[in-house]
């Protein structure tokens, strides 16, 4: 009877030890999650302040009297471009929440990806004046049954990354072409190629690399872009380095069959 009592006490003590270990591990996970949440909140505040500061500054400049019309137009275009950049970040945050809750959807309609890409480049150019943008595309439209707003968001994210991860006075090239079944888009920058050790975290939410401009992103852009492309039935890829051995190229496909065979 005494042996059974001692054995029972030993089992209770072991069970208590296990509970303490489990609670300690759970507490560590909660502390880690809290730290990540605080870091993410600080990073988002920093990201939003990025476009907000020039919006305020240029709005104050526009409000000054007796300015040349061209100056007002240039400053206004920068305000609009920065506001659109902020809008993309907010949409990325909302989409991350929608993806986690299974509420991510597309609003498809006929759109021309050539015109759309040129529009996105035109919108971004004022906030990257020291980069040269080149669009290589056919003269004729490439029309598909796609979500134009989502594609603007995806292209905006890729172009924003291209400016972020390449030096000033370099060229960013957007190439668009089509085959029988798909439209193809690639975005190339002349920055340093992404190390192979970092490729695994590229398309993960909140995964970030060190930008050459010093600007850190939200870590959502590529993840959301990948989700947008895949929702259209396409694939987002990081292409292997070219023969020049320099730069980074992201490309994706947009199936055309939904439109052609509708």
C-alpha positions in Angstrom: 0.0 0.0 0.0 2.9 2.4 0.9 4.6 1.5 -2.4 1.4 2.4 -4.3 1.1 5.7 -2.4 4.7 6.7 -3.2 4.2 5.7 -6.9 1.0 7.8 -7.0 2.9 10.8 -5.6 5.7 10.3 -8.1 3.2 10.2 -11.0 1.6 13.4 -9.7 4.9 15.2 -9.5 5.9 14.0 -13.0 2.5 15.2 -14.3 3.0 18.6 -12.6 6.5 18.9 -14.1 5.0 18.2 -17.6 2.4 20.8 -17.1 5.0 23.3 -16.0 7.1 22.5 -19.1 4.0 22.9 -21.3 3.0 26.2 -19.7 6.6 27.5 -20.0 6.7 26.5 -23.7 3.3 28.1 -24.3 4.4 31.3 -22.5 7.5 31.4 -24.7 5.4 31.1 -27.9 3.0 33.9 -26.6 6.0 36.2 -25.8 7.5 35.5 -29.3 4.1 36.3 -30.9 3.7 39.5 -28.9 7.2 40.6 -29.9 6.5 39.8 -33.6 3.2 41.7 -33.3 4.9 44.8 -31.8 7.7 44.6 -34.4 5.1 44.3 -37.2 3.0 47.2 -35.8 6.1 49.4 -35.7 7.1 48.4 -39.2 3.7 49.1 -40.6 3.7 52.5 -39.0 7.1 53.2 -40.6 5.8 52.0 -44.0 2.7 54.2 -43.9 4.8 57.2 -42.8 7.0 56.7 -45.9 4.5 57.9 -48.5 2.6 60.1 -46.0 5.6 62.4 -45.4 6.0 63.4 -49.1 2.2 63.7 -49.4 2.1 66.3 -46.6 5.3 68.1 -47.8 4.2 68.4 -51.5 0.7 69.3 -50.5 2.2 72.2 -48.5 4.3 73.2 -51.5 1.3 73.1 -53.9 -0.6 75.4 -51.5 2.1 78.1 -51.9 0.9 81.0 -54.1 2.3 82.1 -57.5 3.7 78.8 -58.7 4.2 77.8 -62.3 1.6 75.4 -63.7 4.3 72.8 -64.5 5.6 72.8 -60.9 2.1 72.3 -59.5 1.4 69.5 -61.9 4.7 67.7 -61.1 4.1 68.0 -57.3 0.5 66.9 -57.6 1.5 63.8 -59.6 4.0 62.9 -56.7 1.2 63.3 -54.2 -1.1 61.0 -56.2 1.7 58.5 -56.7 2.5 58.3 -53.1 -1.2 58.1 -52.1 -1.5 55.1 -54.5 1.6 53.5 -52.9 -0.1 53.9 -49.5 -3.3 52.4 -50.9 -1.4 49.3 -52.2 0.1 48.8 -48.7 -3.3 49.1 -47.1 -4.8 46.7 -49.6 -1.9 44.2 -48.9 -2.7 44.3 -45.2 -6.4 43.8 -45.9 -5.7 41.0 -48.3 -3.5 39.2 -45.8 -6.4 39.2 -43.4 -8.8 38.0 -46.2 -6.5 35.2 -47.1 -6.2 34.0 -43.6 -10.0 33.9 -43.3 -10.7 32.5 -46.8 -12.4 35.6 -48.1 -10.0 36.5 -50.9 -11.9 37.0 -54.2 -11.5 38.4 -57.7 -13.7 40.8 -59.6 -13.1 39.7 -63.1 -13.8 41.8 -66.2 -12.2 42.3 -69.6 -9.0 44.3 -69.3 -5.9 45.0 -71.5 -2.8 44.1 -69.5 -0.6 46.2 -71.9 -2.5 49.4 -71.1 -2.7 48.4 -67.4 1.1 47.9 -67.1 1.9 51.3 -68.8 -0.5 53.0 -66.4 1.1 51.5 -63.4 4.6 52.5 -64.6 3.3 56.0 -65.3 1.9 56.2 -61.7 5.1 55.0 -60.1 7.6 57.1 -62.2 7.2 60.4 -60.2 8.2 58.6 -56.9 11.3 57.0 -58.6 12.7 59.8 -60.7 16.2 58.5 -60.7 15.2 55.1 -62.2 14.6 54.6 -65.9 11.5 52.6 -66.8 11.3 50.7 -70.1 8.1 48.9 -71.2 8.6 46.4 -74.0 5.1 45.4 -75.2 3.2 44.8 -78.4 1.4 47.7 -80.0 -1.9 45.7 -79.9 -3.9 45.0 -76.7 -3.6 41.8 -74.8 -7.1 41.4 -73.3 -8.2 38.8 -70.8 -10.9 38.2 -68.2 -8.9 39.4 -65.2 -9.3 41.5 -62.1 -7.7 44.8 -63.2 -7.5 46.3 -59.7 -5.7 43.2 -58.3 -3.3 43.2 -61.3 -2.5 46.9 -60.7 -1.8 46.0 -57.0 0.4 43.0 -58.1 2.4 45.0 -60.7 2.7 48.0 -58.3 4.2 45.7 -55.7 6.7 44.2 -58.2 7.7 47.6 -59.5 8.0 49.0 -56.0 10.3 46.1 -55.1 12.3 46.7 -58.3 13.0 50.3 -57.3 13.6 49.3 -53.7 16.2 46.6 -54.5 18.2 48.4 -57.2 20.3 51.5 -57.2 19.4 54.9 -58.7 20.4 55.5 -62.3 19.6 52.0 -63.2 16.9 50.6 -65.6 13.7 48.7 -64.7 12.3 46.8 -67.6 8.7 45.6 -67.9 8.3 43.1 -70.7 4.9 41.9 -71.9 4.1 39.3 -74.6 1.6 36.6 -75.2 1.3 33.1 -76.5 -1.9 31.3 -77.6 -3.0 30.4 -74.1 -1.5 33.1 -71.8 -0.2 36.6 -71.4 3.3 36.8 -69.9 4.8 39.7 -67.8 8.3 40.1 -66.5 9.9 42.8 -64.4 13.7 43.1 -64.4 15.9 45.3 -62.3 19.6 45.8 -62.4 20.3 45.4 -58.7 22.3 42.7 -57.0 20.9 39.2 -57.6 19.0 37.6 -54.6 21.3 35.1 -52.7 20.1 31.6 -53.1 19.9 31.3 -49.3 17.2 34.0 -49.2 15.0 32.6 -52.0 13.0 30.4 -49.6 11.6 33.3 -47.7 10.7 35.4 -50.7 7.0 34.4 -51.0 6.3 33.9 -47.4 4.2 36.5 -45.5 6.3 39.0 -43.6 9.5 37.7 -45.2 11.8 40.6 -45.9 15.2 41.2 -47.5 17.6 44.1 -47.1 16.8 46.7 -49.7 19.6 48.6 -51.4 17.8 51.8 -50.8 17.6 51.2 -47.1 13.8 51.1 -47.2 12.3 48.0 -45.7 9.0 46.8 -46.9 6.0 45.2 -45.1 7.1 41.7 -46.2 3.6 41.3 -47.7 4.1 42.5 -51.3 5.5 39.3 -52.9 3.2 37.1 -50.9 0.1 39.0 -51.9 1.3 39.2 -55.5 1.8 35.5 -55.6 -1.7 35.0 -54.2 -3.2 37.3 -56.8 -1.4 35.6 -59.7 -2.4 32.1 -58.5 -6.0 33.2 -58.0 -5.9 34.0 -61.8 -4.6 30.5 -62.5 -1.0 31.7 -63.1 2.4 31.2 -61.5 4.8 33.9 -60.0 8.5 33.0 -60.5 11.9 34.3 -59.7 13.8 33.7 -62.9 17.4 32.4 -62.8 20.1 35.0 -63.4 20.7 36.0 -67.0 23.9 35.8 -68.9 24.9 39.2 -67.6 24.7 37.7 -64.1 23.2 40.8 -62.6 19.8 41.9 -61.5 16.6 40.2 -60.5 13.7 39.2 -62.7 10.2 38.2 -61.5 7.7 36.9 -64.1 4.2 35.6 -64.1 1.6 34.2 -66.5 -2.1 35.1 -66.9 -4.2 32.4 -68.6 -6.1 33.7 -71.6 -8.4 30.7 -72.1 -11.1 32.1 -69.8 -11.6 34.9 -72.3 -10.8 33.2 -75.6 -13.1 30.3 -75.1 -15.8 32.0 -73.1 
